[in-house]
Amino acid sequence: MLTVTDLHTYYGESHVLQGLSLTAADGTVTAVLGRNGVGKTTLCRSLLGLTPARAGRIVFHGTDITRLPPYRIHELGISLVPQGRRIFPSLTVRENLAIAARAPKRPAGGAGASRAVWDLQRVLSIFPRLAERGGHRGNELSGGEQQMLAIARALVAEPRLLVLDEPTEGLAPVLVAEVAGVIRRLREEGTSILLAEQNAAFAVKVADYAHVMSKGRVVHSTDPVALWNNEEVKTQLLGVPPSGAASPLRREL
């Protein structure tokens, strides 16, 4: 579904992505893990055309999107849930969703086709709390509700690939578990997900495959179980204490 090859992205003269390459399979959750500052958010922005790469190639369902503007990439079926949520605080829940749903419909078939029709009713069935608070403004929602709204807002654009940038940041453990449940359900519904996360323990619970970043490039790629059993990668690249090695994988892997 997605192939990134030798990507180089800069902020001014700061070379952030330094030859990054990865793949993500259709219908799966692909995690991109790494410590703070390794370039995960820059990767997300490059995929969406918000911070265009200076070199390298991004191919999405057979279409080279490397030099396309953000609105064209969005039309082809990639939606971003940005770090920090970035909902519209003065608009209600339903207004936030209505704005995103106004995106032009992609043609049937081909790289722009959507796997599922994420209309407002279907999205709110996944997020019943948002349905209850449809008339509340964004700044009246809790942090967890804002994160759910950010995901719902991306879904109403009917993405083929949902890019989640640090979705668990700042959330209490009970809300992190709720986000995990949403990700699993979206995968079951046919939505492919690229998950950029610093929380490795969370990511291995929901991902089908994982790429580990360091200094602007992917340095290790494997399945979640093998990753969690690799003490060297966990401690040196992800900052996970060895004592916590077994706990996150006591679930349905």
N, C-alpha and C positions, 0 to 999 in steps of 0.2 A: 504493500500500500504506500509506504513512505520510504524513500531512500535518500539519505543525506551523505554527500561525498566530499571530503576534504574542504570543509566549510571554514572560511576565515571571516570573522566579523570584528569591526573596530568601533570604539567610541573615540572619535578624534584620532589621536595617535596611539591610544591604548588598544593593544592587540588582545582581544578577549577570547574569541574562539580561534584556536590555532590548529586547524586541520582536522576538525571534528567530522567523524563518519559514524553513521548508525543506520539501522533499518527498523521498521515497525510493521508487523504483519496485520492484515485486515482482520477485524473481529476480535482483537486482543487488547489487553492492557499492557502497554510497554512503559516501564519505569525508567526514568533518567535520574540517577542518584548522585549525590556528592555533597561535600561540605559547602558552607556558605561562601560565595565568591568564586566558585569554579566555572561559572558561565551558564548555569541552567536557565535563568531568566533570559539571558541574551539569546540562547538557542530558541526559546519560545518566541521571542520577538523576531528573530530572523525567519522562522518558519512562517510567520504571519506577514512578513514584509514590513514590519514596523521599524526594525533596525536592519536594513538590507545588508547581506553579506557582500564583501568586496571580491571574494573569490570562492570557488567551489560550486556545488550543484545540489538543488533540492528537487526531487521528482515525486509527485503525488499522483498516484493512480495513472502513471504513464505520461503525465504532463509536467514539463519543466516549469516550476513556479518561482525559480530563483530571482528573476528580475521583475516579477509581476507586482503591481501595486496591491496594498492590503485589501481593497474592496474586491478585487478580482480573485484573490486567494480565498476570501470569505465566500464568494459566490460559488467557488469550486467545491466548497464543503469543509473548510477548516474553521472552527470556532475556538476562541480563547477565553478561558476563565483566568483573568490576570491575578498576579500576586497582589494581595491587599484588597481583593474583591472589586473595588471601584464601581459600585453601583451608583445610581443617581440619588443622592440623599434627599432631595426636595421632591422627588416623584414617588408616587405610591408603588406598591408591589406590582399591581396590574399595569400601571403606566410604564414601569421599567421593562416589563415583558412585552408590552405592545410595541414599544419602540424597536426592540430587537426583531420582532416578528414581521416588521415591515420590509425586511431584506428581500430583494427580488428572488422569485422562485427559480431554482436551477432547472435546466431542461431535463426531461426524463431520459434515462439511459446515459451511458458514458461516464466519464470521470466526475461530472457534476451531479450525478444522481444521488438522492438520499435514500438510505435504507429504511427509514421510518418517518412517519409523519408526526412530528412533535408539535401538535397544535396545543393551544392553551389548556384545554381540558385534560389532555393526556399528561402534560407536564405537571399540572397541579395535582393529578392523581398520585404522582411520585412524591410530591412535596405538599401534603395536606395542610401543614402549618402555614404555608404561604397562601393557600386558599382561604384559610381562616382570617389571615391578616392582609387580604387583598387591598383594602382601603388605607392601610398604614403607610406612612412615608418611609423611605429607606433609612433615614436617621433615627427612626423609632424602633427599628428591629435590633435584636441581639446580634452578637457576632456570628453565632451559628446560623441564624436566620438570614443574615446578609450573605453568608457563604452559599447557602442553599439558593438564594435568589440569584447570585452570580452564576451558578451552574444552570439554573432554570433559564436564565436569560440567554445563555449560550445555546441551550437546547432548542429554543423556539426558532432558531435560525436553521434548524434541520441539518446539523453537521454530519458528515461521514467520519470526521476525525475531531474529537474533542481534546483540546490541549489544556491541561490543568496545571497551573503554576503555583506550587506550594499551597494546596488547598487546605492543609491542616494547620497552617501557621496561626498561632494565637488561640487555638481552640482547646477547650477542656477535653479530657479523655473520652467522656461520654459522647461528645459531638464528633470527635475523630472517628469513633466507631460508627456513628450515623453516616458520615461521609463515605466510609468504607462500604457500608451497605448500599448506598446509592451507586457507587462505582460498580459494584458487582451486578446490580440490577441493570444498569445501562449496558454493560457487556452482554448480559443475557438477552437484552432487547436488540442487539446487533450494532451498537455504537462502539466504534474503535476509540481508544483513549491513549494519549501520550501523557504520562504523569511525571512531572518534574518535582522531585521531593528531596528534602534534607532528612526527613524522618524515615530512616531505612526500615525500622521495625514495622511501621505502618505500610510502607510500599510493598514489602515482601508478602504481606497478607492478601494483597489484591492483584498483584502483577502476574502476568504470564511469562514475562521475560524482563530482564533488567540490564541496563547499561550503567556503568559507573564512570563518572567524570572526574578528572583532575587537571588543573591548569589549562582549561580550555579545550580538552579533547577527551574522547572516550578511551579509557585504558583497560577496561575489563567488561566483558559481556557474558551473561550466563543466565540460567533459570534461577528463580528465587531461592529454592531449597539449597542449591549448590552455593549460591552467594552467601546465604546465612551460615553455612557450614565452613566457609572460608575465613578463618580467623584473621589472617594477614590483611585481606582486603577490608574486612569490617573495621578493624582497629586502626589501620593506617590511613585508609581512604575515606571511611565513613564515620570514624570517631565513635564506634560502638564498643562499649566495654566488653571484654570476653565473658564476664560473669553473666551477661544477659543473652548468651548465645542461643539458648533453646526456646525461650519463652514465646516469641512471636509466632513460631511455627506450630504451635499446638492448636491447630485448626484444620480446615478442610483442604489443605494442599494435597 
